[in-house]
């Protein structure tokens, strides 16, 4: 059995008071004026704009001055990197000058391992692929080395 609340409207100015409202389910019923108002129809306060508060910038740290010994070590390390780059560029240019004929067996590839095993081939298409792979590998190594050259 359900319980029903009955509120008798009081004489007044025709506007309901807070006592005149009874919540039934999801609806608010206004006694005395005969109007029904759903919660969606209730007036909402306008949304206030969100303030964009930015934090203060962090302190800027200045780079400490390098000592003479640190400068010398930096220059020596850079010299090693520059020498490595020079060797890579030289080897890459030697590969560029290497000539292979179309399908003639005029070139050969010889591989030696640390145990003294030797592999030799005159298969020109395979040799061309090895040379192309080596060129790409040297290009990548040169780029990586150049990125290390910073002051």
N, C-alpha and C positions, 0 to 999 in steps of 0.2 A: 504494500500500500504506500502511496506517495503522500508526502506532506505538502500542503499548499499554503502559502503565505498570502493572506489577504490584508492589504493595507488600505485604509479608508483615507481618501484625499481630504485634506483640511482646506477650509475656505481660505483664500488668500489672493495673491495677485495673478494667479493662473500659471505661475512657473513652478515646476516641481522643486522640492527641496531635496537634500541628500537623503532624508528619511523616506522619501517617496519612491526611491529606486529599489527594485528587487531583482537580483540576478537569477534568471531561470535558464539553465543550459548555457548556451553561448550568446544569449541575447540579454540586453538590458531593457527592461520594460519600464516605461515611465507611466505611473498611475496619475490620473487627473487630466492629462492632455490627450491621451489616446494614441500617442505616437510611440513607435518602437525604434530603437537605435541599436545597431550592431556595433560590436567593438571596432570593426573596420571603419565605420562611419564617424567614430569619435574623432574629435580634433586632436591632431598630433602637434607637438611643439616643432617648429621648424628646426632642421638640423643646423647646428652651429658648425662653421668651417673649422677644420682641423688646423691648428697652428703648426707650421713647419719650423720646428726649432732645430737648428743645426748646431752641432757641438763645435766648440772652439777648436781651431786647427792645432794639431799637435806641435810641440816644439820642434823647430828645425835644428837638426844636429849638423854641425859643420864638421867636415872631414879633418881629422887631425893631421897636422903636418908630418910628413915622413922624415925619419931620421936619415942621416947620410948612409948608414949601413943598409937600411931598408931600400933606399933608392938604388944603391949598387946591386943588391940582390934582384930587384925588379928589372934592372937593365940586363943583368946576366941571364935571367929567365927569358926575357924577351928575345935576347940574342939566340938562345937555343931554339925557340919557337920559329924564329926567322930562318935559321939554318935548316930546320926540318922542312919548312915550306919551300925553300929553295931546292932541296933535294927532290921533293915531290913534283915540283914544276919541271925540273930537268928530266925526271923519269917519264913524266907524262908527255913531254915533247918528243922523247925518243920513241915512245909508242906511236905517236902521230906520224913519225917519219917511216915507220915500218911498212913495207910494201908487200902485199900478197896479190898474186895473180888470180884470175877468176876461178878456174877449176884445175889449174896446173898444180902439179906436186912439186913446185919450185921452192917451197918453204917448209920448214919443219919446226916442231915444238918439242923441246926436251925438258923433262922434269926429273930432278934428282931429289930423293928424300934423305933424311939423316942416317938411314941404315945403308946407304949406298945403292939402293934400288933406282933404276933408271926407266923412265917411260918416254918413248919417242914416237911422234906421229907426224905424218905429212898430209893429213886430212884438212884441206884448206878451209872449208866452211866451219869446221870446229875451231880452227886456229883463229879465224875472224871473230867468232863469238867470244873466245877467250880474250882477245885484244879489246873488243868493245866493252866487255865486263870490266877489264882492268882499267880502261879509260874512265868509266863511270866511277869506279872505286877511288881512283886517284883524284878525280874532280871533287868527290865528297870529302876526301881527306884534306885536300887543299882548302876547301871552304871551312871545314871544322878548325883547321889550324889558323886561318885568317881571323876567325872569331875570337881566338885566344890572344890576339895582338891588340891589347888595349893599354892605355896609359892612365 
